[in-house]
């Protein structure tokens, strides 16, 4: 699945590029399916952070616990954690049948693109010049799939999500075993350099924790039937 914005990830992590492409394809026509794909995108990225840093896994290894584990929150910039949690939260809502607005899906697609840049520059030895400028997918979707096919894709995605949770737990258990048997693969100095580099990339990309929090609040107000206008102002 070719993507409009995520191809810079393909040479290093094809699955991330493909998930981003699927999310783009559905974002205008089927926001819920787009969010399911973006949740999987963040899940893969979080696994990558744990592997690169050799972080101790929490006792429970679902995505929520992986994101909230102190070893993760201490190693990853707060703005990055906010973006990941926003996508996880709305992705879960989409997977459980809650209605997702197109506005929310478009916002989180851009957040996912930002995360891709951060991960690419921090952990994949990428260069800023290889990151494209973000382009919003065109109205009508990226592909020519019919609505019937999109519904089938959504159903299949939801079924895969249920299986993916079990696969993630098995993978985390395996990673934990390997980590316990192997000698430490990350020297503390290198670990600190990666952590500091991640923060530096977050700062360079001008991630705004406040902006992400505002979107989260606006989306929650909208879900509660508040009519949120420009700049978050309530309207009559």
ABEGO torsion letter per residue (X at the ends): XBBAAAAAAAAABAAAAAAAAAAAAAAAABAAAAAAAAAAAAAAAAAAAAAAAGBBBBABABAAAAAABAAAAAABBAAAAAAAAAAAAAAAAAAAGBBBBAAAAAAAAAAAAAAAAAAAAAAAGBBAAABBBBBBBBBGEABABBAAAAAAAAAAAAAAAAAAAAAAAAAAAAAAAAAAABBBABBAAAAAAAAAAAAAAAAAAGBBAAAAAAAAAAAAAAAAGBBBBBGGBBBX
